[in-house]
Amino acid sequence: MEYFYCSNCGLLQTETPYWLEEAYSSAIAKADTGLLSRNIAISKKLVSLLSIYFDKQAKYLDVAGGYGTLTRLMRDAGFDFYWQDIYCNNILSPGFEKPDDVDAFSAITAFEVLEHVVNPIEFLESAFRDANSSTIIFSTELFSETPPLPEDWWYYQFATGQHISFYQRTTLEFIAQKLSLKLYSNKNIHMLTNKQSMLGSRLFDLMTGKIGGISNFLFRRMRKSYTLEDHRVFMSNH
């Protein structure tokens, strides 16, 4: 496997990934043992972040949503989330696939997705267009300056063959400029948006950091969970 580095935008990519069919014989790699803990941790920060930046009537779409874990967690927390994934079965949030009657989503989410795509700008443009949205909240691990040595960075994930694109802050800034969007970035959580009413990168950092992980309990108390309502809807249809 060869890697190519762009000194202009800082993107590191593999050669054309001819092995993807084999790599995605199972949509979720068996080695992804952190799937549940990662989604739980992300959901806590998302609760705080979305409570600050979006109104209560906002609708959200989790693209490449995997088994539907995050969609279910966010609905349980009182957020009107929906799921979309062309490669994976919706096991945990059935019935909340992307609806045809929603004209636009306030934001889309894509956690642990961009490292799987060959053309990130094309992916983002398609996701924005499909959801009629201009905000995406996503995660990916970043490297700094020069590409790390294989033995020094676990994120390459050679065994799975699914991680093919790797980013640094410079890359995300390049993408934001290309899409005419504002970038907010804190460690491995990032947001691209055209929202003009943002309260600053400092608040974003707080809501996606430890404070956001803790303050979600307060924000949850201010919302009504969809758990029981969703249950009643399904029961009434049977």
C-alpha positions as CSV (number, residue, x, y, z in Angstrom):
1,M,0.0,0.0,0.0
2,E,1.4,3.4,-1.0
3,Y,0.6,6.8,0.6
4,F,0.6,10.2,-1.1
5,Y,0.9,13.5,0.7
6,C,-0.3,16.9,-0.5
7,S,2.0,19.6,0.7
8,N,-0.5,22.2,-0.4
9,C,-3.5,21.1,1.7
10,G,-1.9,18.6,4.0
11,L,-4.0,15.6,3.0
12,L,-2.5,12.2,3.3
13,Q,-4.1,9.4,1.2
14,T,-3.5,5.9,0.2
15,E,-3.2,4.9,-3.4
16,T,-6.5,4.2,-5.2
17,P,-8.1,1.8,-2.7
18,Y,-8.7,-1.3,-4.9
19,W,-9.2,-3.4,-1.7
20,L,-12.4,-1.7,-0.4
21,E,-14.8,-4.4,-1.5
22,E,-12.8,-6.8,0.7
23,A,-12.4,-4.3,3.5
24,Y,-16.2,-3.7,3.6
25,S,-17.3,-7.3,3.5
26,S,-18.5,-6.3,6.9
27,A,-19.5,-2.6,7.1
28,I,-18.3,-2.3,10.7
29,A,-14.9,-3.7,11.3
30,K,-14.6,-6.4,14.0
31,A,-11.6,-4.5,15.4
32,D,-13.8,-1.5,16.1
33,T,-14.3,-2.5,19.8
34,G,-14.8,1.2,20.8
35,L,-18.0,1.6,18.7
36,L,-20.4,1.8,21.7
37,S,-18.2,3.8,24.1
38,R,-17.3,6.3,21.3
39,N,-21.0,6.9,20.4
40,I,-22.0,7.4,24.0
41,A,-19.1,9.9,24.5
42,I,-20.0,11.7,21.3
43,S,-23.7,11.8,22.1
44,K,-23.0,13.6,25.4
45,K,-21.0,16.3,23.7
46,L,-23.5,16.6,20.9
47,V,-26.3,17.2,23.4
48,S,-24.5,20.2,24.8
49,L,-23.3,21.5,21.4
50,L,-26.7,21.3,19.7
51,S,-28.5,22.7,22.6
52,I,-26.4,25.8,22.4
53,Y,-26.4,26.3,18.6
54,F,-29.8,25.1,17.4
55,D,-33.4,25.5,18.3
56,K,-35.5,22.7,19.8
57,Q,-37.4,22.1,16.5
58,A,-34.2,21.4,14.6
59,K,-34.0,18.1,12.6
60,Y,-30.7,16.3,12.2
61,L,-29.4,13.6,9.9
62,D,-26.6,11.2,10.8
63,V,-25.0,10.2,7.5
64,A,-23.1,6.9,7.3
65,G,-24.9,6.2,10.5
66,G,-23.8,2.6,10.9
67,Y,-26.0,0.5,13.0
68,G,-28.1,3.5,14.1
69,T,-26.4,3.8,17.5
70,L,-26.0,7.6,17.5
71,T,-29.4,8.2,16.1
72,R,-31.1,6.2,18.8
73,L,-28.9,7.8,21.6
74,M,-29.8,11.3,20.3
75,R,-33.5,10.6,20.1
76,D,-33.4,9.2,23.6
77,A,-31.8,12.6,24.6
78,G,-34.7,14.5,22.9
79,F,-33.2,15.4,19.5
80,D,-35.1,14.8,16.3
81,F,-32.4,12.6,14.7
82,Y,-32.6,10.5,11.5
83,W,-30.3,7.9,10.0
84,Q,-28.8,7.3,6.6
85,D,-26.2,4.7,5.5
86,I,-26.0,3.0,2.1
87,Y,-23.6,0.3,3.3
88,C,-24.9,-0.7,6.7
89,N,-28.2,-2.1,8.2
90,N,-30.1,0.2,10.6
91,I,-30.4,-2.1,13.6
92,L,-30.8,0.2,16.5
93,S,-33.0,3.0,15.1
94,P,-35.3,1.3,12.6
95,G,-38.2,3.5,11.4
96,F,-36.0,6.7,11.6
97,E,-34.4,6.4,8.2
98,K,-34.0,9.7,6.3
99,P,-37.6,10.7,5.6
100,D,-38.7,11.9,2.2
101,D,-40.9,14.7,3.6
102,V,-38.2,16.7,5.3
103,D,-37.2,19.6,3.1
104,A,-34.0,20.5,5.0
105,F,-32.0,19.4,8.1
106,S,-30.5,21.9,10.4
107,A,-27.3,20.0,10.6
108,I,-25.8,16.7,9.5
109,T,-23.4,14.5,11.5
110,A,-20.7,12.2,10.3
111,F,-18.6,10.6,13.0
112,E,-15.7,8.5,12.0
113,V,-16.6,8.9,8.3
114,L,-14.2,11.2,6.5
115,E,-11.2,9.0,6.9
116,H,-13.2,6.4,4.9
117,V,-13.8,8.6,1.8
118,V,-11.7,9.0,-1.3
119,N,-12.8,12.5,-2.1
120,P,-13.8,14.5,1.0
121,I,-14.9,17.6,-0.8
122,E,-17.1,15.6,-3.1
123,F,-18.5,13.7,-0.2
124,L,-19.3,16.8,1.8
125,E,-20.9,18.6,-1.2
126,S,-23.1,15.5,-1.9
127,A,-24.1,15.2,1.8
128,F,-25.0,18.9,2.0
129,R,-27.0,18.7,-1.2
130,D,-28.8,15.6,-0.2
131,A,-29.8,16.9,3.2
132,N,-30.3,20.5,2.1
133,S,-28.0,21.6,4.9
134,S,-25.0,23.8,5.4
135,T,-23.7,22.5,8.7
136,I,-21.9,19.3,9.4
137,I,-20.5,18.1,12.7
138,F,-18.0,15.3,12.3
139,S,-15.0,13.6,13.9
140,T,-11.6,12.4,12.6
141,E,-8.2,12.2,14.3
142,L,-5.7,14.8,13.1
143,F,-2.0,14.7,12.6
144,S,0.3,17.7,12.8
145,E,2.7,18.9,10.1
146,T,4.4,15.8,8.6
147,P,2.7,12.4,8.3
148,P,3.4,10.2,11.3
149,L,5.4,7.0,11.0
150,P,3.3,3.9,10.7
151,E,4.5,2.6,14.1
152,D,3.7,6.0,15.8
153,W,0.1,6.4,14.9
154,W,-2.7,3.9,15.6
155,Y,-5.2,5.7,13.4
156,Y,-3.8,4.2,10.2
157,Q,-5.7,1.0,11.1
158,F,-3.8,-1.1,8.5
159,A,-5.5,-4.3,9.5
160,T,-9.0,-3.2,8.5
161,G,-8.0,-1.3,5.3
162,Q,-10.9,1.1,5.8
163,H,-9.0,4.3,6.7
164,I,-7.7,5.8,3.5
165,S,-7.7,9.6,4.0
166,F,-6.0,11.4,6.9
167,Y,-6.2,15.1,7.8
168,Q,-4.6,17.8,9.7
169,R,-5.9,21.2,10.7
170,T,-4.5,22.7,7.5
171,T,-6.6,20.2,5.4
172,L,-9.8,21.1,7.2
173,E,-9.1,24.8,6.7
174,F,-8.5,24.1,3.0
175,I,-11.8,22.3,2.7
176,A,-13.6,25.1,4.6
177,Q,-12.2,27.6,2.2
178,K,-13.2,25.6,-0.9
179,L,-16.8,25.2,0.4
180,S,-17.0,28.8,1.7
181,L,-17.7,27.6,5.2
182,K,-16.5,28.4,8.7
183,L,-14.4,25.8,10.5
184,Y,-14.6,25.1,14.2
185,S,-12.2,22.4,15.4
186,N,-11.3,20.9,18.8
187,K,-9.1,17.9,19.0
188,N,-11.0,15.2,17.0
189,I,-14.4,16.9,16.7
190,H,-15.0,19.5,14.0
191,M,-17.8,21.6,12.5
192,L,-18.1,23.2,9.1
193,T,-21.0,25.7,8.8
194,N,-22.3,28.8,7.2
195,K,-24.1,29.9,10.4
196,Q,-23.5,33.5,11.1
197,S,-24.8,33.5,14.7
198,M,-22.0,31.3,16.1
199,L,-20.8,32.3,19.6
200,G,-17.1,31.8,18.9
201,S,-14.6,29.0,18.8
202,R,-14.1,29.1,22.5
203,L,-17.6,28.0,23.2
204,F,-17.3,25.3,20.6
205,D,-14.2,24.1,22.4
206,L,-16.0,24.0,25.7
207,M,-19.1,22.2,24.4
208,T,-17.0,19.5,22.6
209,G,-14.6,19.2,25.6
210,K,-15.0,17.9,29.1
211,I,-17.4,20.6,30.1
212,G,-19.7,19.6,27.2
213,G,-19.5,16.0,28.3
214,I,-20.6,17.0,31.8
215,S,-23.1,19.8,31.1
216,N,-25.2,17.4,28.8
217,F,-27.0,16.3,32.0
218,L,-28.4,19.8,32.5
219,F,-29.4,20.2,28.8
220,R,-31.1,16.8,28.8
221,R,-33.3,17.9,31.7
222,M,-34.5,20.8,29.5
223,R,-35.8,18.4,26.7
224,K,-38.3,15.6,26.4
225,S,-36.9,12.3,25.3
226,Y,-38.4,10.6,22.2
227,T,-37.9,7.2,23.7
228,L,-41.5,6.6,25.0
229,E,-43.0,8.6,22.2
230,D,-41.2,6.5,19.6
231,H,-42.4,3.4,21.4
232,R,-46.0,4.5,21.4
233,V,-45.9,5.3,17.6
234,F,-44.6,1.9,16.8
235,M,-47.1,0.1,19.0
236,S,-50.0,2.1,17.5
237,N,-49.0,0.9,14.1
238,H,-49.3,-2.8,15.0
